[in-house]
């Protein structure tokens, strides 16, 4: 499995608007493409009080590199940032990072 990580930052005033765009437009648009091998997409949010920004991370899970390419193109790492997102982001990663899952561990169920 391949995990694609991307970061974007916005102001505290625009954070809710960006999260809304992600959840109502961007993510549904990605899912509507029915990309073979796309397993899911998680959105993480963190207020960075020191920098006065709100950081968003998207973590997309893919079965393999072919699935990543179906989403991002042959270059694999280029950011896919629609105009609606660019309007409220102050900055973002130009390239995503990709990690191959080396191991995944499930919690042990208690016998209770």
C-alpha positions in Angstrom: 0.0 0.0 0.0 1.1 3.5 -0.8 0.2 6.5 1.4 0.3 9.9 -0.3 0.8 12.8 2.2 0.1 16.5 1.3 0.1 19.6 3.5 -1.8 22.9 3.1 -2.0 25.9 5.4 -4.6 28.6 5.8 -5.5 31.4 8.2 -7.6 30.6 11.2 -10.3 32.8 9.6 -10.3 30.6 6.4 -9.9 27.2 8.1 -13.6 26.3 8.3 -14.2 27.5 4.8 -11.3 25.3 3.5 -12.5 22.3 5.5 -16.0 22.8 4.0 -14.5 23.0 0.4 -12.6 19.8 1.1 -15.5 17.9 2.4 -18.2 19.1 0.1 -16.4 19.6 -3.2 -12.8 18.3 -3.5 -13.1 14.9 -1.8 -16.5 14.1 -3.4 -15.0 15.0 -6.7 -12.0 12.7 -6.2 -14.3 9.9 -5.0 -16.6 10.4 -8.0 -13.7 9.5 -10.3 -13.7 6.0 -8.9 -10.0 5.7 -9.3 -9.1 2.0 -9.3 -6.9 1.2 -6.3 -7.8 4.3 -4.2 -8.6 2.9 -0.8 -9.5 6.1 1.1 -8.6 9.7 2.0 -8.2 11.1 5.5 -8.2 14.8 6.4 -6.2 16.0 9.4 -6.4 19.5 10.9 -4.1 21.2 13.4 -4.1 24.8 14.7 -0.5 26.0 14.9 -0.9 28.8 17.4 2.8 29.9 17.2 2.6 30.4 13.4 -0.9 31.7 13.4 -1.9 29.2 10.8 -4.1 26.1 10.5 -2.4 23.1 8.9 -4.3 20.5 6.9 -2.9 17.2 5.9 -4.5 14.8 3.4 -3.4 11.2 3.6 -4.6 9.1 0.6 -4.2 5.3 0.6 -3.6 3.6 -2.7 -3.1 -0.1 -3.6 0.0 0.5 -5.8 1.9 3.1 -7.9 -0.4 2.6 -10.8 -3.3 3.9 -8.7 -1.2 6.9 -7.6 -0.5 7.7 -11.2 -4.2 7.4 -12.1 -4.8 10.2 -9.6 -1.7 12.4 -9.9 -0.3 11.6 -13.3 3.0 10.0 -14.4 5.1 12.4 -12.3 3.3 10.9 -9.2 4.3 13.7 -6.8 2.8 16.8 -8.2 0.1 18.5 -6.1 -3.5 18.4 -7.2 -4.9 21.7 -5.8 -8.1 22.9 -7.4 -8.8 26.6 -7.8 -11.4 26.6 -4.9 -8.7 25.4 -2.6 -6.1 27.9 -3.8 -8.5 30.7 -3.0 -8.4 30.0 0.8 -5.0 28.5 1.2 -2.0 30.7 2.1 0.5 28.1 1.0 0.7 24.4 0.2 3.1 21.6 -0.8 4.0 21.7 -4.5 4.8 18.0 -4.2 3.3 15.3 -2.2 5.3 12.7 -0.2 4.7 9.0 -0.7 5.4 6.2 1.7 5.1 2.5 1.2 3.5 0.8 4.2 6.2 -1.4 5.7 3.9 -2.9 8.3 0.4 -2.5 9.7 -0.5 -3.7 13.2 -4.0 -4.3 14.5 -4.7 -4.1 18.3 -5.0 -7.4 20.1 -8.6 -8.1 21.1 -9.1 -8.7 24.8 -10.6 -12.0 25.8 -13.0 -10.3 28.3 
